[in-house]
Amino acid sequence: MLGGQPDVRVVGEAGDGVAGIAMVRDLRPDVVLMDIRMPRLDGVAATRELHSDPTPPRVIVLTTFDADDHVVAALGAGAEGFLLKDTPPAEIVSALRAVASGDPMLSPSVTRTLIDRVRAGSVDDRASAALERLEGLTARERDVALCVGRGLSNAEIAAELYLSVPTVKAHVSRLFDKLAVTNRVQIAICVHDAGLA
């Protein structure tokens, strides 16, 4: 899809988030197409990591789902585009060009998701609800939640909090139950909404 475009050069392709970060830092592309679901490090965490660099590339996140949590997490991590994988190839190429020139690009359904989220409640309402949910955590669970909100892996959390990886996994499992979430991105959204990210 991209190889035949005269103004686009594909400089690399990685199979997981960790390899992708290393490749981006080595090859310095202008734009990165980032899958949201990848082994070792997901697209949101990888985007957040790249966005912490002094001169980050522009990132377009690609996913099969336009779930509210994914959209907000990806954009919050620094993505400048969010497209569904069923976007026609010509539109993906156009999005690449737009993002490369500094313009954000969202799929229409993603725009609808964001509009619905804004209409669903104010930032203050989301912050209050998130803080209330976090109040039910122990001090250690809260520490782990904040680390998840920063995009840290279980091993990184274990090193930072001086815990074993199995203990971190146990805390994350309890966070799923206590916060009524099903994945780490939703924990990060809760932390972000609470203003603690």
Rosetta constraint file for C-alpha pairs under 8 A:
AtomPair CA 1 CA 5 HARMONIC 7.92 0.50
AtomPair CA 1 CA 89 HARMONIC 6.47 0.50
AtomPair CA 2 CA 8 HARMONIC 6.56 0.50
AtomPair CA 2 CA 9 HARMONIC 7.46 0.50
AtomPair CA 2 CA 10 HARMONIC 7.08 0.50
AtomPair CA 2 CA 93 HARMONIC 7.06 0.50
AtomPair CA 3 CA 8 HARMONIC 7.12 0.50
AtomPair CA 3 CA 9 HARMONIC 6.72 0.50
AtomPair CA 3 CA 10 HARMONIC 6.72 0.50
AtomPair CA 4 CA 8 HARMONIC 7.98 0.50
AtomPair CA 5 CA 9 HARMONIC 7.67 0.50
AtomPair CA 11 CA 27 HARMONIC 7.06 0.50
AtomPair CA 11 CA 29 HARMONIC 7.14 0.50
AtomPair CA 12 CA 23 HARMONIC 7.13 0.50
AtomPair CA 12 CA 27 HARMONIC 7.69 0.50
AtomPair CA 13 CA 20 HARMONIC 7.35 0.50
AtomPair CA 14 CA 19 HARMONIC 5.81 0.50
AtomPair CA 14 CA 20 HARMONIC 4.99 0.50
AtomPair CA 14 CA 23 HARMONIC 7.34 0.50
AtomPair CA 15 CA 19 HARMONIC 6.88 0.50
AtomPair CA 15 CA 20 HARMONIC 7.15 0.50
AtomPair CA 15 CA 38 HARMONIC 7.39 0.50
AtomPair CA 15 CA 39 HARMONIC 7.66 0.50
AtomPair CA 16 CA 20 HARMONIC 6.00 0.50
AtomPair CA 16 CA 38 HARMONIC 5.20 0.50
AtomPair CA 16 CA 39 HARMONIC 5.07 0.50
AtomPair CA 16 CA 40 HARMONIC 6.17 0.50
AtomPair CA 16 CA 41 HARMONIC 6.63 0.50
AtomPair CA 16 CA 42 HARMONIC 7.77 0.50
AtomPair CA 17 CA 21 HARMONIC 6.18 0.50
AtomPair CA 17 CA 38 HARMONIC 6.05 0.50
AtomPair CA 17 CA 39 HARMONIC 6.63 0.50
AtomPair CA 17 CA 40 HARMONIC 6.18 0.50
AtomPair CA 17 CA 41 HARMONIC 4.53 0.50
AtomPair CA 17 CA 42 HARMONIC 5.85 0.50
AtomPair CA 17 CA 43 HARMONIC 6.42 0.50
AtomPair CA 17 CA 46 HARMONIC 5.65 0.50
AtomPair CA 18 CA 22 HARMONIC 6.50 0.50
AtomPair CA 18 CA 40 HARMONIC 6.42 0.50
AtomPair CA 18 CA 41 HARMONIC 5.88 0.50
AtomPair CA 18 CA 46 HARMONIC 7.29 0.50
AtomPair CA 19 CA 23 HARMONIC 6.08 0.50
AtomPair CA 20 CA 24 HARMONIC 6.03 0.50
AtomPair CA 20 CA 46 HARMONIC 7.86 0.50
AtomPair CA 21 CA 25 HARMONIC 6.15 0.50
AtomPair CA 21 CA 46 HARMONIC 6.58 0.50
AtomPair CA 21 CA 49 HARMONIC 7.73 0.50
AtomPair CA 21 CA 50 HARMONIC 6.69 0.50
AtomPair CA 22 CA 26 HARMONIC 6.20 0.50
AtomPair CA 23 CA 27 HARMONIC 5.90 0.50
AtomPair CA 23 CA 28 HARMONIC 7.99 0.50
AtomPair CA 24 CA 28 HARMONIC 5.27 0.50
AtomPair CA 24 CA 29 HARMONIC 6.34 0.50
AtomPair CA 24 CA 32 HARMONIC 7.87 0.50
AtomPair CA 28 CA 57 HARMONIC 7.26 0.50
AtomPair CA 29 CA 57 HARMONIC 6.41 0.50
AtomPair CA 30 CA 57 HARMONIC 5.16 0.50
AtomPair CA 30 CA 58 HARMONIC 6.25 0.50
AtomPair CA 30 CA 100 HARMONIC 6.52 0.50
AtomPair CA 31 CA 57 HARMONIC 5.43 0.50
AtomPair CA 31 CA 58 HARMONIC 4.71 0.50
AtomPair CA 31 CA 59 HARMONIC 5.65 0.50
AtomPair CA 31 CA 60 HARMONIC 7.34 0.50
AtomPair CA 31 CA 96 HARMONIC 7.14 0.50
AtomPair CA 31 CA 99 HARMONIC 7.46 0.50
AtomPair CA 31 CA 100 HARMONIC 6.16 0.50
AtomPair CA 32 CA 57 HARMONIC 6.64 0.50
AtomPair CA 32 CA 58 HARMONIC 6.25 0.50
AtomPair CA 32 CA 59 HARMONIC 4.77 0.50
AtomPair CA 32 CA 60 HARMONIC 6.15 0.50
AtomPair CA 33 CA 59 HARMONIC 6.08 0.50
AtomPair CA 33 CA 60 HARMONIC 4.98 0.50
AtomPair CA 33 CA 61 HARMONIC 5.92 0.50
AtomPair CA 33 CA 62 HARMONIC 6.73 0.50
AtomPair CA 34 CA 43 HARMONIC 5.86 0.50
AtomPair CA 34 CA 47 HARMONIC 7.69 0.50
AtomPair CA 34 CA 59 HARMONIC 6.69 0.50
AtomPair CA 34 CA 60 HARMONIC 5.98 0.50
AtomPair CA 34 CA 61 HARMONIC 4.64 0.50
AtomPair CA 34 CA 62 HARMONIC 5.84 0.50
AtomPair CA 35 CA 42 HARMONIC 7.75 0.50
AtomPair CA 35 CA 43 HARMONIC 5.50 0.50
AtomPair CA 35 CA 61 HARMONIC 5.75 0.50
AtomPair CA 35 CA 62 HARMONIC 4.91 0.50
AtomPair CA 35 CA 63 HARMONIC 5.96 0.50
AtomPair CA 36 CA 42 HARMONIC 5.76 0.50
AtomPair CA 36 CA 43 HARMONIC 3.99 0.50
AtomPair CA 36 CA 44 HARMONIC 6.20 0.50
AtomPair CA 36 CA 61 HARMONIC 6.31 0.50
AtomPair CA 36 CA 62 HARMONIC 6.27 0.50
AtomPair CA 36 CA 63 HARMONIC 5.69 0.50
AtomPair CA 36 CA 70 HARMONIC 7.89 0.50
AtomPair CA 37 CA 42 HARMONIC 5.26 0.50
AtomPair CA 37 CA 43 HARMONIC 6.00 0.50
AtomPair CA 37 CA 63 HARMONIC 7.51 0.50
AtomPair CA 38 CA 42 HARMONIC 4.87 0.50
AtomPair CA 38 CA 43 HARMONIC 6.47 0.50
AtomPair CA 41 CA 45 HARMONIC 6.37 0.50
AtomPair CA 41 CA 46 HARMONIC 6.30 0.50
AtomPair CA 41 CA 153 HARMONIC 7.65 0.50
AtomPair CA 42 CA 46 HARMONIC 6.12 0.50
AtomPair CA 43 CA 47 HARMONIC 5.88 0.50
AtomPair CA 43 CA 61 HARMONIC 7.27 0.50
AtomPair CA 43 CA 74 HARMONIC 7.72 0.50
AtomPair CA 44 CA 48 HARMONIC 6.15 0.50
AtomPair CA 44 CA 70 HARMONIC 7.94 0.50
AtomPair CA 44 CA 73 HARMONIC 6.49 0.50
AtomPair CA 44 CA 74 HARMONIC 5.13 0.50
AtomPair CA 44 CA 77 HARMONIC 6.23 0.50
AtomPair CA 44 CA 151 HARMONIC 7.71 0.50
AtomPair CA 44 CA 185 HARMONIC 8.00 0.50
AtomPair CA 45 CA 49 HARMONIC 6.13 0.50
AtomPair CA 45 CA 77 HARMONIC 7.37 0.50
AtomPair CA 45 CA 150 HARMONIC 7.94 0.50
AtomPair CA 45 CA 151 HARMONIC 4.87 0.50
AtomPair CA 45 CA 152 HARMONIC 7.51 0.50
AtomPair CA 46 CA 50 HARMONIC 6.19 0.50
AtomPair CA 47 CA 51 HARMONIC 5.97 0.50
AtomPair CA 47 CA 59 HARMONIC 6.98 0.50
AtomPair CA 47 CA 74 HARMONIC 7.33 0.50
AtomPair CA 47 CA 77 HARMONIC 5.91 0.50
AtomPair CA 47 CA 78 HARMONIC 6.42 0.50
AtomPair CA 47 CA 79 HARMONIC 6.60 0.50
AtomPair CA 48 CA 52 HARMONIC 6.43 0.50
AtomPair CA 48 CA 77 HARMONIC 4.45 0.50
AtomPair CA 48 CA 78 HARMONIC 6.18 0.50
AtomPair CA 48 CA 151 HARMONIC 7.27 0.50
AtomPair CA 49 CA 53 HARMONIC 7.27 0.50
AtomPair CA 50 CA 56 HARMONIC 5.78 0.50
AtomPair CA 50 CA 57 HARMONIC 7.36 0.50
AtomPair CA 51 CA 55 HARMONIC 7.95 0.50
AtomPair CA 51 CA 56 HARMONIC 5.21 0.50
AtomPair CA 51 CA 57 HARMONIC 7.52 0.50
AtomPair CA 51 CA 77 HARMONIC 7.14 0.50
AtomPair CA 51 CA 78 HARMONIC 5.87 0.50
AtomPair CA 52 CA 56 HARMONIC 7.11 0.50
AtomPair CA 58 CA 79 HARMONIC 6.86 0.50
AtomPair CA 58 CA 80 HARMONIC 6.27 0.50
AtomPair CA 58 CA 99 HARMONIC 6.81 0.50
AtomPair CA 58 CA 100 HARMONIC 6.85 0.50
AtomPair CA 59 CA 78 HARMONIC 7.42 0.50
AtomPair CA 59 CA 79 HARMONIC 4.83 0.50
AtomPair CA 59 CA 80 HARMONIC 5.64 0.50
AtomPair CA 59 CA 81 HARMONIC 6.44 0.50
AtomPair CA 60 CA 79 HARMONIC 5.81 0.50
AtomPair CA 60 CA 80 HARMONIC 5.85 0.50
AtomPair CA 60 CA 81 HARMONIC 4.20 0.50
AtomPair CA 60 CA 82 HARMONIC 5.50 0.50
AtomPair CA 60 CA 83 HARMONIC 7.14 0.50
AtomPair CA 60 CA 96 HARMONIC 7.70 0.50
AtomPair CA 60 CA 99 HARMONIC 7.73 0.50
AtomPair CA 61 CA 74 HARMONIC 7.09 0.50
AtomPair CA 61 CA 79 HARMONIC 6.60 0.50
AtomPair CA 61 CA 81 HARMONIC 6.03 0.50
AtomPair CA 61 CA 82 HARMONIC 4.73 0.50
AtomPair CA 61 CA 83 HARMONIC 6.18 0.50
AtomPair CA 62 CA 82 HARMONIC 6.03 0.50
AtomPair CA 62 CA 83 HARMONIC 4.99 0.50
AtomPair CA 62 CA 84 HARMONIC 5.50 0.50
AtomPair CA 62 CA 85 HARMONIC 5.77 0.50
AtomPair CA 63 CA 82 HARMONIC 7.91 0.50
AtomPair CA 63 CA 83 HARMONIC 6.62 0.50
AtomPair CA 63 CA 84 HARMONIC 5.02 0.50
AtomPair CA 63 CA 85 HARMONIC 5.46 0.50
AtomPair CA 64 CA 84 HARMONIC 5.42 0.50
AtomPair CA 64 CA 85 HARMONIC 5.32 0.50
AtomPair CA 64 CA 86 HARMONIC 7.23 0.50
AtomPair CA 65 CA 70 HARMONIC 7.93 0.50
AtomPair CA 65 CA 84 HARMONIC 6.71 0.50
AtomPair CA 66 CA 70 HARMONIC 6.75 0.50
AtomPair CA 66 CA 71 HARMONIC 6.43 0.50
AtomPair CA 66 CA 84 HARMONIC 6.91 0.50
AtomPair CA 66 CA 109 HARMONIC 7.07 0.50
AtomPair CA 66 CA 110 HARMONIC 5.90 0.50
AtomPair CA 66 CA 113 HARMONIC 7.44 0.50
AtomPair CA 67 CA 71 HARMONIC 6.36 0.50
AtomPair CA 67 CA 113 HARMONIC 7.67 0.50
AtomPair CA 68 CA 72 HARMONIC 6.24 0.50
AtomPair CA 68 CA 113 HARMONIC 6.10 0.50
AtomPair CA 68 CA 114 HARMONIC 7.33 0.50
AtomPair CA 68 CA 117 HARMONIC 7.50 0.50
AtomPair CA 69 CA 73 HARMONIC 5.89 0.50
AtomPair CA 69 CA 185 HARMONIC 6.79 0.50
AtomPair CA 69 CA 186 HARMONIC 6.16 0.50
AtomPair CA 69 CA 189 HARMONIC 6.69 0.50
AtomPair CA 70 CA 74 HARMONIC 5.90 0.50
AtomPair CA 70 CA 185 HARMONIC 7.13 0.50
AtomPair CA 71 CA 75 HARMONIC 6.16 0.50
AtomPair CA 71 CA 82 HARMONIC 7.06 0.50
AtomPair CA 71 CA 110 HARMONIC 6.99 0.50
AtomPair CA 71 CA 113 HARMONIC 7.93 0.50
AtomPair CA 71 CA 114 HARMONIC 7.74 0.50
AtomPair CA 72 CA 76 HARMONIC 5.81 0.50
AtomPair CA 72 CA 114 HARMONIC 7.76 0.50
AtomPair CA 72 CA 189 HARMONIC 7.54 0.50
AtomPair CA 73 CA 77 HARMONIC 6.03 0.50
AtomPair CA 73 CA 185 HARMONIC 6.85 0.50
AtomPair CA 73 CA 188 HARMONIC 7.46 0.50
AtomPair CA 73 CA 189 HARMONIC 6.29 0.50
AtomPair CA 74 CA 78 HARMONIC 6.59 0.50
AtomPair CA 74 CA 79 HARMONIC 5.61 0.50
AtomPair CA 74 CA 82 HARMONIC 7.73 0.50
AtomPair CA 75 CA 79 HARMONIC 4.74 0.50
AtomPair CA 75 CA 80 HARMONIC 6.64 0.50
AtomPair CA 75 CA 81 HARMONIC 7.64 0.50
AtomPair CA 75 CA 82 HARMONIC 7.79 0.50
AtomPair CA 80 CA 99 HARMONIC 6.70 0.50
AtomPair CA 80 CA 103 HARMONIC 7.71 0.50
AtomPair CA 80 CA 104 HARMONIC 4.95 0.50
AtomPair CA 80 CA 105 HARMONIC 6.58 0.50
AtomPair CA 81 CA 95 HARMONIC 7.68 0.50
AtomPair CA 81 CA 99 HARMONIC 6.96 0.50
AtomPair CA 81 CA 104 HARMONIC 5.49 0.50
AtomPair CA 81 CA 105 HARMONIC 4.54 0.50
AtomPair CA 81 CA 106 HARMONIC 5.40 0.50
AtomPair CA 82 CA 105 HARMONIC 6.57 0.50
AtomPair CA 82 CA 106 HARMONIC 4.95 0.50
AtomPair CA 82 CA 107 HARMONIC 6.41 0.50
AtomPair CA 82 CA 110 HARMONIC 7.21 0.50
AtomPair CA 83 CA 87 HARMONIC 6.78 0.50
AtomPair CA 83 CA 92 HARMONIC 7.71 0.50
AtomPair CA 83 CA 105 HARMONIC 7.79 0.50
AtomPair CA 83 CA 106 HARMONIC 5.88 0.50
AtomPair CA 83 CA 107 HARMONIC 5.05 0.50
AtomPair CA 83 CA 110 HARMONIC 7.58 0.50
AtomPair CA 84 CA 107 HARMONIC 6.67 0.50
AtomPair CA 87 CA 91 HARMONIC 6.47 0.50
AtomPair CA 87 CA 92 HARMONIC 6.50 0.50
AtomPair CA 87 CA 107 HARMONIC 7.76 0.50
AtomPair CA 88 CA 92 HARMONIC 6.50 0.50
AtomPair CA 89 CA 93 HARMONIC 6.30 0.50
AtomPair CA 90 CA 94 HARMONIC 6.22 0.50
AtomPair CA 91 CA 95 HARMONIC 6.00 0.50
AtomPair CA 92 CA 96 HARMONIC 6.21 0.50
AtomPair CA 93 CA 97 HARMONIC 6.40 0.50
AtomPair CA 94 CA 98 HARMONIC 6.16 0.50
AtomPair CA 95 CA 99 HARMONIC 6.01 0.50
AtomPair CA 95 CA 105 HARMONIC 5.95 0.50
AtomPair CA 96 CA 100 HARMONIC 5.95 0.50
AtomPair CA 97 CA 101 HARMONIC 6.28 0.50
AtomPair CA 98 CA 102 HARMONIC 6.48 0.50
AtomPair CA 98 CA 103 HARMONIC 5.24 0.50
AtomPair CA 98 CA 104 HARMONIC 6.98 0.50
AtomPair CA 98 CA 105 HARMONIC 7.00 0.50
AtomPair CA 99 CA 103 HARMONIC 4.86 0.50
AtomPair CA 99 CA 104 HARMONIC 5.51 0.50
AtomPair CA 99 CA 105 HARMONIC 6.51 0.50
AtomPair CA 106 CA 110 HARMONIC 5.99 0.50
AtomPair CA 106 CA 111 HARMONIC 6.18 0.50
AtomPair CA 107 CA 111 HARMONIC 6.37 0.50
AtomPair CA 108 CA 112 HARMONIC 6.33 0.50
AtomPair CA 109 CA 113 HARMONIC 6.24 0.50
AtomPair CA 110 CA 114 HARMONIC 6.32 0.50
AtomPair CA 111 CA 115 HARMONIC 6.21 0.50
AtomPair CA 112 CA 116 HARMONIC 6.09 0.50
AtomPair CA 113 CA 117 HARMONIC 6.18 0.50
AtomPair CA 114 CA 118 HARMONIC 6.22 0.50
AtomPair CA 115 CA 119 HARMONIC 6.19 0.50
AtomPair CA 116 CA 120 HARMONIC 5.99 0.50
AtomPair CA 117 CA 121 HARMONIC 6.91 0.50
AtomPair CA 118 CA 122 HARMONIC 6.50 0.50
AtomPair CA 121 CA 125 HARMONIC 5.92 0.50
AtomPair CA 121 CA 126 HARMONIC 6.62 0.50
AtomPair CA 122 CA 126 HARMONIC 6.38 0.50
AtomPair CA 123 CA 127 HARMONIC 6.02 0.50
AtomPair CA 123 CA 193 HARMONIC 7.54 0.50
AtomPair CA 124 CA 128 HARMONIC 6.09 0.50
AtomPair CA 125 CA 129 HARMONIC 6.17 0.50
AtomPair CA 126 CA 130 HARMONIC 6.00 0.50
AtomPair CA 126 CA 193 HARMONIC 5.90 0.50
AtomPair CA 126 CA 194 HARMONIC 7.26 0.50
AtomPair CA 127 CA 131 HARMONIC 6.03 0.50
AtomPair CA 127 CA 193 HARMONIC 4.94 0.50
AtomPair CA 127 CA 194 HARMONIC 4.34 0.50
AtomPair CA 127 CA 195 HARMONIC 6.67 0.50
AtomPair CA 128 CA 132 HARMONIC 6.11 0.50
AtomPair CA 128 CA 194 HARMONIC 6.85 0.50
AtomPair CA 129 CA 133 HARMONIC 6.32 0.50
AtomPair CA 129 CA 194 HARMONIC 7.75 0.50
AtomPair CA 130 CA 134 HARMONIC 6.26 0.50
AtomPair CA 130 CA 190 HARMONIC 5.33 0.50
AtomPair CA 130 CA 191 HARMONIC 7.00 0.50
AtomPair CA 130 CA 193 HARMONIC 5.96 0.50
AtomPair CA 130 CA 194 HARMONIC 4.97 0.50
AtomPair CA 131 CA 135 HARMONIC 6.19 0.50
AtomPair CA 131 CA 194 HARMONIC 5.15 0.50
AtomPair CA 132 CA 136 HARMONIC 7.33 0.50
AtomPair CA 133 CA 137 HARMONIC 7.90 0.50
AtomPair CA 133 CA 178 HARMONIC 7.89 0.50
AtomPair CA 133 CA 179 HARMONIC 6.12 0.50
AtomPair CA 134 CA 142 HARMONIC 6.97 0.50
AtomPair CA 134 CA 179 HARMONIC 7.33 0.50
AtomPair CA 134 CA 191 HARMONIC 7.96 0.50
AtomPair CA 136 CA 178 HARMONIC 7.30 0.50
AtomPair CA 137 CA 141 HARMONIC 5.64 0.50
AtomPair CA 137 CA 142 HARMONIC 5.77 0.50
AtomPair CA 137 CA 175 HARMONIC 7.89 0.50
AtomPair CA 137 CA 178 HARMONIC 7.31 0.50
AtomPair CA 138 CA 142 HARMONIC 6.12 0.50
AtomPair CA 139 CA 143 HARMONIC 6.31 0.50
AtomPair CA 140 CA 144 HARMONIC 6.28 0.50
AtomPair CA 141 CA 145 HARMONIC 6.07 0.50
AtomPair CA 141 CA 171 HARMONIC 5.94 0.50
AtomPair CA 141 CA 172 HARMONIC 7.72 0.50
AtomPair CA 141 CA 174 HARMONIC 7.97 0.50
AtomPair CA 141 CA 175 HARMONIC 6.95 0.50
AtomPair CA 142 CA 146 HARMONIC 6.17 0.50
AtomPair CA 143 CA 147 HARMONIC 6.36 0.50
AtomPair CA 143 CA 161 HARMONIC 7.97 0.50
AtomPair CA 144 CA 148 HARMONIC 6.20 0.50
AtomPair CA 144 CA 157 HARMONIC 6.90 0.50
AtomPair CA 144 CA 168 HARMONIC 7.30 0.50
AtomPair CA 144 CA 171 HARMONIC 7.03 0.50
AtomPair CA 144 CA 172 HARMONIC 7.21 0.50
AtomPair CA 145 CA 149 HARMONIC 6.10 0.50
AtomPair CA 145 CA 172 HARMONIC 7.56 0.50
AtomPair CA 145 CA 175 HARMONIC 7.31 0.50
AtomPair CA 145 CA 187 HARMONIC 6.58 0.50
AtomPair CA 145 CA 188 HARMONIC 7.32 0.50
AtomPair CA 145 CA 191 HARMONIC 7.05 0.50
AtomPair CA 146 CA 150 HARMONIC 6.40 0.50
AtomPair CA 146 CA 188 HARMONIC 7.63 0.50
AtomPair CA 146 CA 191 HARMONIC 6.40 0.50
AtomPair CA 146 CA 196 HARMONIC 7.13 0.50
AtomPair CA 146 CA 197 HARMONIC 6.76 0.50
AtomPair CA 147 CA 151 HARMONIC 6.59 0.50
AtomPair CA 147 CA 152 HARMONIC 5.68 0.50
AtomPair CA 147 CA 157 HARMONIC 6.23 0.50
AtomPair CA 148 CA 152 HARMONIC 5.40 0.50
AtomPair CA 148 CA 153 HARMONIC 7.24 0.50
AtomPair CA 148 CA 157 HARMONIC 7.80 0.50
AtomPair CA 148 CA 184 HARMONIC 6.72 0.50
AtomPair CA 148 CA 187 HARMONIC 6.91 0.50
AtomPair CA 148 CA 188 HARMONIC 5.92 0.50
AtomPair CA 149 CA 185 HARMONIC 7.82 0.50
AtomPair CA 149 CA 187 HARMONIC 6.58 0.50
AtomPair CA 149 CA 188 HARMONIC 3.83 0.50
AtomPair CA 149 CA 189 HARMONIC 7.17 0.50
AtomPair CA 149 CA 191 HARMONIC 5.71 0.50
AtomPair CA 149 CA 192 HARMONIC 6.80 0.50
AtomPair CA 149 CA 197 HARMONIC 5.86 0.50
AtomPair CA 150 CA 188 HARMONIC 7.25 0.50
AtomPair CA 150 CA 197 HARMONIC 6.34 0.50
AtomPair CA 151 CA 188 HARMONIC 7.54 0.50
AtomPair CA 152 CA 156 HARMONIC 5.65 0.50
AtomPair CA 152 CA 157 HARMONIC 6.04 0.50
AtomPair CA 153 CA 157 HARMONIC 6.13 0.50
AtomPair CA 154 CA 158 HARMONIC 6.06 0.50
AtomPair CA 154 CA 165 HARMONIC 6.02 0.50
AtomPair CA 154 CA 168 HARMONIC 6.12 0.50
AtomPair CA 154 CA 169 HARMONIC 6.75 0.50
AtomPair CA 155 CA 159 HARMONIC 6.27 0.50
AtomPair CA 155 CA 165 HARMONIC 5.76 0.50
AtomPair CA 156 CA 160 HARMONIC 6.15 0.50
AtomPair CA 157 CA 161 HARMONIC 5.95 0.50
AtomPair CA 157 CA 163 HARMONIC 7.74 0.50
AtomPair CA 157 CA 165 HARMONIC 7.98 0.50
AtomPair CA 157 CA 168 HARMONIC 7.07 0.50
AtomPair CA 158 CA 162 HARMONIC 5.50 0.50
AtomPair CA 158 CA 163 HARMONIC 4.54 0.50
AtomPair CA 158 CA 164 HARMONIC 5.48 0.50
AtomPair CA 158 CA 165 HARMONIC 5.46 0.50
AtomPair CA 158 CA 167 HARMONIC 7.99 0.50
AtomPair CA 158 CA 168 HARMONIC 6.18 0.50
AtomPair CA 159 CA 163 HARMONIC 6.61 0.50
AtomPair CA 159 CA 164 HARMONIC 7.91 0.50
AtomPair CA 163 CA 167 HARMONIC 6.32 0.50
AtomPair CA 163 CA 168 HARMONIC 6.68 0.50
AtomPair CA 164 CA 168 HARMONIC 6.43 0.50
AtomPair CA 165 CA 169 HARMONIC 6.21 0.50
AtomPair CA 166 CA 170 HARMONIC 6.21 0.50
AtomPair CA 167 CA 171 HARMONIC 6.28 0.50
AtomPair CA 168 CA 172 HARMONIC 6.16 0.50
AtomPair CA 169 CA 173 HARMONIC 6.17 0.50
AtomPair CA 170 CA 174 HARMONIC 6.31 0.50
AtomPair CA 171 CA 175 HARMONIC 6.19 0.50
AtomPair CA 172 CA 176 HARMONIC 6.39 0.50
AtomPair CA 173 CA 177 HARMONIC 6.72 0.50
AtomPair CA 174 CA 178 HARMONIC 6.04 0.50
AtomPair CA 175 CA 179 HARMONIC 5.63 0.50
AtomPair CA 175 CA 180 HARMONIC 7.75 0.50
AtomPair CA 175 CA 181 HARMONIC 7.73 0.50
AtomPair CA 175 CA 187 HARMONIC 7.57 0.50
AtomPair CA 176 CA 180 HARMONIC 5.60 0.50
AtomPair CA 176 CA 181 HARMONIC 4.84 0.50
AtomPair CA 176 CA 182 HARMONIC 5.80 0.50
AtomPair CA 176 CA 183 HARMONIC 6.95 0.50
AtomPair CA 176 CA 187 HARMONIC 7.63 0.50
AtomPair CA 177 CA 181 HARMONIC 6.72 0.50
AtomPair CA 179 CA 187 HARMONIC 7.41 0.50
AtomPair CA 181 CA 186 HARMONIC 5.96 0.50
AtomPair CA 181 CA 187 HARMONIC 6.84 0.50
AtomPair CA 182 CA 186 HARMONIC 7.03 0.50
AtomPair CA 183 CA 187 HARMONIC 6.87 0.50
AtomPair CA 184 CA 188 HARMONIC 6.28 0.50
AtomPair CA 185 CA 189 HARMONIC 6.16 0.50
AtomPair CA 186 CA 190 HARMONIC 6.23 0.50
AtomPair CA 187 CA 191 HARMONIC 6.32 0.50
AtomPair CA 188 CA 192 HARMONIC 5.97 0.50
AtomPair CA 188 CA 197 HARMONIC 7.79 0.50
AtomPair CA 189 CA 193 HARMONIC 5.88 0.50
AtomPair CA 190 CA 194 HARMONIC 6.15 0.50
AtomPair CA 191 CA 195 HARMONIC 6.53 0.50
AtomPair CA 191 CA 196 HARMONIC 5.47 0.50
AtomPair CA 191 CA 197 HARMONIC 5.76 0.50
AtomPair CA 192 CA 196 HARMONIC 5.75 0.50
AtomPair CA 192 CA 197 HARMONIC 4.83 0.50
